[in-house]
Each structure stands twice: as structure tokens, then as C-alpha cells.
Amino acid sequence: MTDYINTPLKLVELVSYANGSVVSMIIYKSEHTILTLFALDKGQSIAEHTTPFDALVQILDGEAEITIRGEKNLFKKAESIIMPANSPHALFAKTPYKMLLTMMK
């Protein structure tokens, strides 16, 4: 993991799309926080799962369908949502999209 502390970041440029894939990159990790960038090609998904922590999703590019507790919503560039801890959630790429995931322990 590269040390990005005290460095200006263009988040959308740090992670690249890969044909038919999900790409992820942790950019910061501490005792209480993990920042992970994702790039999902169109049609790719992150299957339904739960986490023991609240998480903030910030869409940096494209469009994602995010399902939380069975409720689907479409999110576009510059939109965000907080996913509550222990709530089933899944993500699907309606178009290629990039996001920053902030896990809050």
C-alpha cells in the first residue's frame, strides 16, 4: 500500500477500469478507518454481504445500483450513501463506475 498521507489526491485517477473485472485498492488503513477505491466494469457486481461497520460509498464516476436491505437505488457521480452496519447490501455496475468506500470501525 502506498502512503498517500499529506499528498493531494485525484481519487478517480488512482484506480483504473479493467475489462470484465472489479479492481480495488486500499489507499489508507488505520485502527478505525479503511479507505478503498473500486473500479467496476459495466455488469460487474459485489455480491450481497454484510459488514460489522458502517460504510460510506461515494460514487466518483459512472452509475451504480446499490441495494441495501432489499431496496435498490441508482447512484451517479458525486452521489453518496451510508450503508449501516450489519445490513445486507450489494452493488452492481449499471455503467462502468468508480467509488470510494470508507469503512468506519
N, C-alpha and C positions, 0 to 999 in steps of 0.2 A: 504494500500500500504506500503510495506516495504521500509525503507530508504537504498538505495544502494549507496549513495554518499560516495566517498572515500573508496570504497570496491572493491577489484578485483572481476571481474565477469566472469563466464563461461556461456555466454548467452544461448548457446544451451542446457545447463543443467537446466536452471531455469524454463522452461516450458516443460510439458510432453504431449505426444500424448494421446488422448482418442478415443477409438473405435467409428467410425462414427460421430465424433464431430469436432468442431472448438473450440480451447481453446485460451483465450487471457489473458494477464497480463500486466498491466501498471507498468513499473519499474521506471519511472521518469516523473514528470509533473511540468512545470513552466509556467510563463506567455506566453512564446514564443515557447515552445517545449514540445512535448509529445512523450515518447519512450514506445512502446508497443510491447511485444513479442507475437507471434502467433504460434500455432501448429495445423496444419490441417491434418486430416486423409485422405488417398487416396480417391479421388472422392468428397471430400467436397469443398465448394466454398464460396467466399464472393461475393455476387451479385453486379451487376453493380450499381455504385453510383458515386456521385461527392463530393468533399470537397472544402471548400474555401481556402485551404492551399496547398502549395507544400508538397510532401511527398517522402521520400527516403525509398525504400524497399531493404533490404539486406537479401538474402537467406542464412540461416545458416546450413540447412540440406535438402536433398531431391531435388525435382523438382516441379516448379510451372509454370503454364501457366498464364501469365499476359496480359490482354487485355486493351489497352489504346486507346481511340477514335476509337474503332473497329479493331485495329491492334493487332494481337496475337503474342506473343513471348514466348519462353521457357527459363526459368532461372533455373540455377543449383546452388548448394552450392558454396558460395564465389562470386556470381554474384549479381549485384545491378542495380537498375534503379530509376531515379527520375520521379515521376508522377506529372505533372503540375496541379496546382490549377484549379478547375472548369472544368476538363476534365473527361468525363465518363471513369471509369475503373472498372475491375473485376479481381478476382483471382481464380484459380482452381488448386486443388492438383492433379498433374499427378502421383505423388507418395506421401507418407506422407512427409510433409515439414514443416520446422520451419523458421520463418522470424522475423527480427526486423523492425518495422515500425517507422520511425522518422517523425512526423508531425511538420512542421516549420511554425509557425504563423507569 
